[in-house]
Amino acid sequence: MEPQAVRGYEREEFTHMAVGVAVVSGLADVGLGVRSAANALGLDFIPVGKEQYDLLFLRSFFESEKGEKLLEVIRSAGFRQAVEALGGYDARSSGEILYQQ
């Protein structure tokens, strides 16, 4: 298939929702995005890969009250349930410290 045969191939969007809106509106036939955007817009979704999202911050923030609160929130069952309810996310390791310097 030639790229020109795919409506929207030449378009570049900057968010997953914008990609989904282009598909919903007929400006594009398909687009790469996340399941949560497809779910929100009632689109079909075919997974093509998995990604891991990491959160990085300075030690001074990590050791601050705000940093402690952030870790408390992202380690909570409520946060994990909310993230997974979006569709396409696995939050089991949320808040796990992978590296510390």
Backbone as ProteinMPNN parsed JSONL, in Angstrom:
{"seq_chain_A": "MEPQAVRGYEREEFTHMAVGVAVVSGLADVGLGVRSAANALGLDFIPVGKEQYDLLFLRSFFESEKGEKLLEVIRSAGFRQAVEALGGYDARSSGEILYQQ", "coords_chain_A": {"N_chain_A": [[0.839, -1.171, 0.0], [0.564, 2.157, -0.834], [1.735, 5.102, 0.806], [0.258, 7.42, 0.164], [-2.231, 6.432, -0.279], [-3.483, 6.242, 2.11], [-5.675, 8.051, 3.892], [-4.876, 11.023, 5.528], [-2.243, 10.424, 6.03], [-0.163, 12.249, 5.667], [-0.529, 14.03, 7.699], [0.376, 15.429, 10.859], [-0.066, 15.037, 14.23], [-0.186, 16.24, 17.634], [-1.037, 15.188, 20.011], [-2.475, 12.265, 21.542], [-5.238, 12.286, 21.662], [-5.819, 14.175, 19.687], [-5.04, 12.774, 17.422], [-6.948, 10.724, 17.485], [-9.303, 12.262, 17.163], [-8.904, 13.197, 14.575], [-9.231, 10.817, 13.174], [-11.889, 10.089, 13.9], [-13.267, 12.255, 12.789], [-12.903, 11.843, 10.133], [-10.744, 12.894, 8.829], [-8.517, 11.383, 8.786], [-7.622, 7.99, 8.117], [-6.493, 6.12, 9.832], [-4.418, 6.004, 12.833], [-1.581, 6.301, 15.016], [-1.831, 5.815, 18.453], [-2.897, 5.9, 21.91], [-4.693, 3.411, 23.816], [-6.544, 4.482, 25.654], [-7.332, 6.945, 24.535], [-8.539, 6.039, 22.192], [-10.637, 4.539, 23.323], [-12.065, 6.605, 24.612], [-13.081, 7.954, 22.457], [-14.593, 6.124, 21.149], [-13.41, 4.442, 19.248], [-11.999, 1.725, 17.327], [-9.251, -0.339, 18.396], [-6.007, -1.476, 17.882], [-3.41, -3.032, 19.349], [0.069, -2.275, 18.999], [2.408, -2.344, 20.323], [4.195, -2.086, 23.487], [4.761, 0.304, 26.063], [6.835, 1.718, 28.599], [6.327, 4.014, 31.131], [8.172, 6.39, 32.824], [8.795, 8.342, 35.734], [10.67, 11.093, 36.495], [12.557, 12.946, 38.846], [14.167, 15.596, 40.714], [16.368, 14.945, 43.495], [15.958, 16.696, 45.634], [13.248, 17.325, 45.369], [12.153, 14.784, 45.612], [12.749, 14.205, 48.263], [11.208, 16.033, 49.554], [8.179, 17.298, 51.152], [6.141, 17.501, 49.265], [7.059, 15.719, 47.321], [6.949, 13.296, 48.737], [4.191, 13.153, 49.105], [3.332, 12.937, 46.443], [4.402, 10.398, 45.743], [2.945, 8.856, 47.549], [0.358, 9.163, 46.533], [0.585, 8.092, 43.86], [1.154, 5.495, 44.467], [-1.123, 4.524, 45.535], [-4.093, 2.49, 45.773], [-6.41, 3.591, 44.699], [-5.47, 5.449, 42.788], [-4.165, 3.722, 40.987], [-6.343, 2.169, 40.136], [-7.899, 4.154, 38.881], [-6.209, 4.951, 36.77], [-5.941, 2.532, 35.328], [-8.579, 2.183, 34.598], [-8.869, 3.879, 32.475], [-8.041, 2.475, 30.31], [-5.788, 0.35, 28.662], [-3.527, 0.73, 30.224], [-1.124, -0.456, 32.58], [-0.815, -0.303, 35.818], [0.477, -1.55, 37.888], [3.13, -1.35, 38.814], [3.339, 1.222, 39.625], [4.83, 3.921, 41.219], [7.035, 2.54, 42.009], [10.446, 2.552, 42.796], [12.976, 2.739, 40.567], [15.566, 3.55, 40.143], [17.967, 5.321, 41.96], [19.944, 8.064, 42.762]], "CA_chain_A": [[0.0, 0.0, 0.0], [1.297, 3.41, -0.911], [1.329, 6.044, 1.856], [-0.735, 8.355, -0.349], [-3.535, 5.763, -0.285], [-4.024, 6.324, 3.472], [-6.119, 9.423, 4.178], [-4.284, 11.572, 6.736], [-0.854, 9.988, 6.201], [0.725, 13.405, 5.688], [-0.851, 14.848, 8.877], [1.082, 15.161, 12.115], [-0.784, 15.551, 15.39], [0.722, 16.328, 18.773], [-1.568, 14.461, 21.164], [-3.204, 11.056, 21.181], [-6.631, 12.671, 21.428], [-5.886, 14.835, 18.385], [-4.998, 11.693, 16.435], [-8.269, 10.101, 17.507], [-10.28, 13.194, 16.591], [-8.688, 13.181, 13.129], [-9.846, 9.588, 12.665], [-13.343, 10.199, 14.085], [-13.815, 13.269, 11.888], [-12.706, 11.448, 8.739], [-9.546, 13.509, 8.256], [-7.51, 10.322, 8.698], [-8.163, 6.625, 8.163], [-5.894, 5.44, 10.985], [-3.367, 6.773, 13.477], [-0.977, 5.688, 16.192], [-2.248, 6.467, 19.679], [-3.073, 5.027, 23.065], [-6.016, 2.808, 23.956], [-7.463, 5.346, 26.391], [-7.885, 7.917, 23.589], [-9.462, 5.294, 21.33], [-11.824, 4.237, 24.134], [-12.809, 7.837, 24.86], [-13.721, 8.396, 21.213], [-15.368, 5.024, 20.566], [-12.685, 3.897, 18.102], [-11.349, 0.425, 17.46], [-7.852, -0.205, 18.785], [-5.164, -2.652, 17.667], [-2.108, -2.735, 19.962], [1.248, -2.573, 18.188], [3.572, -2.417, 21.194], [4.03, -1.659, 24.879], [5.721, 1.302, 26.511], [6.917, 1.947, 30.033], [6.436, 5.43, 31.446], [8.918, 6.624, 34.053], [8.725, 9.684, 36.279], [11.981, 11.487, 37.007], [12.607, 14.24, 39.503], [15.363, 15.878, 41.507], [16.39, 14.418, 44.853], [15.373, 17.683, 46.546], [11.79, 17.148, 45.317], [11.894, 13.442, 46.134], [12.864, 14.247, 49.721], [10.321, 17.072, 50.082], [6.822, 16.898, 51.524], [5.387, 17.331, 48.014], [7.521, 14.472, 46.705], [6.384, 12.196, 49.524], [2.755, 13.103, 48.81], [3.201, 12.415, 45.087], [4.614, 8.955, 45.808], [1.8, 8.279, 48.258], [-0.78, 9.139, 45.605], [0.753, 7.16, 42.732], [1.213, 4.13, 45.002], [-2.421, 4.177, 46.115], [-4.994, 1.632, 44.991], [-7.334, 4.46, 43.972], [-4.765, 5.973, 41.614], [-3.964, 2.616, 40.045], [-7.648, 1.826, 39.556], [-8.3, 5.239, 37.982], [-5.37, 4.877, 35.571], [-6.287, 1.336, 34.563], [-9.935, 2.353, 34.067], [-8.76, 4.601, 31.205], [-7.83, 1.462, 29.279], [-4.479, 0.24, 28.04], [-2.425, 0.988, 31.148], [-0.867, -1.398, 33.661], [-0.238, 0.544, 36.868], [0.938, -2.387, 39.009], [4.441, -0.915, 39.327], [3.298, 2.669, 39.857], [5.487, 4.343, 42.449], [8.224, 1.727, 42.265], [11.687, 3.283, 42.548], [13.84, 1.925, 39.735], [16.952, 4.012, 40.259], [18.126, 6.487, 42.825], [21.339, 8.471, 42.793]], "C_chain_A": [[0.886, 1.236, 0.0], [0.823, 4.367, 0.188], [0.229, 7.003, 1.406], [-2.138, 7.753, -0.363], [-4.209, 5.822, 1.088], [-4.383, 7.784, 3.762], [-5.533, 9.869, 5.521], [-2.821, 11.211, 6.932], [0.101, 11.17, 6.369], [0.525, 14.297, 6.915], [0.02, 14.449, 10.065], [0.301, 15.822, 13.236], [0.136, 15.465, 16.597], [0.195, 15.673, 20.044], [-2.31, 13.229, 20.66], [-4.669, 11.367, 20.897], [-6.782, 13.35, 20.071], [-5.829, 13.809, 17.254], [-6.374, 11.034, 16.34], [-9.338, 10.983, 16.881], [-10.131, 13.246, 15.071], [-9.331, 11.943, 12.506], [-11.369, 9.677, 12.747], [-13.96, 11.152, 13.066], [-13.65, 12.925, 10.41], [-11.515, 12.102, 8.075], [-8.415, 12.497, 8.086], [-8.211, 8.973, 8.774], [-7.74, 5.901, 9.437], [-4.886, 6.371, 11.641], [-2.823, 6.013, 14.661], [-1.38, 6.49, 17.42], [-2.389, 5.455, 20.785], [-4.523, 4.554, 23.17], [-7.012, 3.743, 24.655], [-8.085, 6.4, 25.475], [-8.885, 7.231, 22.661], [-10.752, 4.974, 22.075], [-12.697, 5.474, 24.309], [-13.592, 8.287, 23.629], [-14.516, 7.292, 20.521], [-14.731, 4.414, 19.323], [-12.208, 2.477, 18.38], [-9.882, 0.661, 17.778], [-7.147, -1.528, 18.547], [-3.797, -2.339, 18.265], [-0.956, -3.131, 19.042], [2.51, -2.67, 19.038], [3.222, -1.973, 22.599], [5.11, -0.648, 25.201], [5.697, 1.373, 28.024], [7.111, 3.438, 30.242], [7.138, 5.577, 32.791], [8.786, 8.09, 34.453], [10.077, 9.996, 36.917], [11.87, 12.82, 37.716], [13.863, 14.359, 40.354], [15.238, 15.298, 42.916], [15.728, 15.389, 45.827], [13.841, 17.589, 46.537], [11.4, 15.809, 45.93], [11.859, 13.455, 47.661], [11.943, 15.291, 50.361], [8.957, 16.491, 50.458], [5.966, 16.65, 50.273], [5.776, 16.029, 47.313], [6.963, 13.259, 47.419], [4.901, 12.027, 49.224], [2.518, 12.526, 47.414], [3.371, 10.9, 45.081], [3.458, 8.254, 46.509], [0.605, 8.129, 47.313], [-0.575, 8.09, 44.524], [0.931, 5.707, 43.182], [-0.145, 3.655, 45.516], [-3.256, 3.308, 45.173], [-5.949, 2.477, 44.156], [-6.719, 5.023, 42.711], [-4.622, 4.877, 40.572], [-5.272, 2.223, 39.369], [-8.09, 2.881, 38.555], [-7.511, 5.19, 36.672], [-5.772, 3.677, 34.713], [-7.685, 1.416, 33.972], [-9.929, 3.119, 32.745], [-8.618, 3.629, 30.035], [-6.425, 1.507, 28.724], [-3.294, 0.475, 28.951], [-2.349, -0.105, 32.21], [-0.125, -0.624, 34.748], [0.283, -0.257, 38.054], [2.236, -1.898, 39.629], [4.481, 0.576, 39.64], [3.887, 3.008, 41.225], [6.714, 3.539, 42.811], [9.471, 2.55, 41.913], [12.642, 2.358, 41.797], [15.312, 2.286, 39.868], [16.985, 5.254, 41.128], [19.611, 6.809, 42.918], [21.555, 9.513, 43.839]], "O_chain_A": [[1.847, 1.325, 0.763], [-0.374, 4.431, 0.47], [-0.642, 7.356, 2.201], [-3.125, 8.484, -0.449], [-5.387, 5.486, 1.211], [-3.505, 8.64, 3.863], [-5.677, 9.176, 6.528], [-2.211, 11.647, 7.908], [1.064, 11.09, 7.132], [1.313, 15.213, 7.151], [0.352, 13.278, 10.244], [0.037, 17.024, 13.196], [1.114, 14.717, 16.593], [0.905, 15.61, 21.048], [-2.719, 13.163, 19.501], [-5.271, 10.781, 19.998], [-7.773, 13.123, 19.377], [-6.505, 13.969, 16.237], [-6.894, 10.815, 15.246], [-10.192, 10.491, 16.143], [-11.129, 13.33, 14.356], [-9.911, 12.024, 11.424], [-12.062, 9.376, 11.775], [-15.044, 10.893, 12.541], [-14.181, 13.615, 9.54], [-11.284, 11.896, 6.883], [-7.47, 12.732, 7.332], [-9.255, 8.833, 9.411], [-8.523, 5.167, 10.04], [-4.535, 7.408, 11.078], [-3.514, 5.178, 15.245], [-1.279, 7.717, 17.421], [-2.041, 4.286, 20.619], [-5.446, 5.206, 22.681], [-8.186, 3.788, 24.287], [-9.264, 6.716, 25.629], [-9.952, 7.777, 22.378], [-11.841, 5.12, 21.521], [-13.918, 5.405, 24.171], [-14.639, 8.923, 23.749], [-15.051, 7.498, 19.432], [-15.436, 3.923, 18.442], [-12.038, 2.082, 19.534], [-9.332, 1.719, 17.474], [-7.632, -2.58, 18.961], [-3.088, -1.474, 17.751], [-0.993, -4.177, 18.393], [3.57, -3.037, 18.531], [2.101, -1.542, 22.871], [6.226, -0.724, 24.687], [4.67, 1.122, 28.654], [7.963, 4.054, 29.603], [6.74, 4.958, 33.777], [8.678, 8.968, 33.597], [10.561, 9.252, 37.771], [11.174, 13.722, 37.251], [14.525, 13.37, 40.668], [14.138, 15.178, 43.455], [15.019, 14.966, 46.741], [13.206, 17.754, 47.579], [10.428, 15.72, 46.68], [11.026, 12.785, 48.272], [11.909, 15.415, 51.585], [8.632, 15.352, 50.125], [5.172, 15.711, 50.229], [4.92, 15.325, 46.778], [6.547, 12.295, 46.776], [4.407, 10.906, 49.102], [1.608, 11.72, 47.221], [2.567, 10.192, 44.475], [3.044, 7.171, 46.096], [-0.067, 7.098, 47.301], [-1.466, 7.275, 44.286], [0.865, 4.793, 42.361], [-0.288, 2.491, 45.893], [-3.136, 3.387, 43.95], [-6.264, 2.114, 43.023], [-7.374, 5.071, 41.67], [-4.928, 5.091, 39.399], [-5.301, 1.974, 38.164], [-8.603, 2.542, 37.489], [-8.078, 5.366, 35.594], [-5.925, 3.807, 33.498], [-7.959, 0.785, 32.951], [-10.882, 3.02, 31.972], [-9.025, 3.928, 28.912], [-5.925, 2.571, 28.358], [-2.153, 0.425, 28.492], [-3.369, -0.612, 32.677], [1.061, -0.328, 34.604], [0.507, 0.309, 39.124], [2.427, -2.016, 40.839], [5.552, 1.128, 39.892], [3.489, 2.45, 42.247], [7.369, 3.822, 43.814], [9.531, 3.169, 40.85], [13.063, 1.326, 42.32], [16.189, 1.434, 39.725], [16.12, 6.124, 41.027], [20.435, 5.918, 43.13], [22.678, 9.985, 44.018]]}, "name": "protein", "num_of_chains": 1, "seq": "MEPQAVRGYEREEFTHMAVGVAVVSGLADVGLGVRSAANALGLDFIPVGKEQYDLLFLRSFFESEKGEKLLEVIRSAGFRQAVEALGGYDARSSGEILYQQ"}
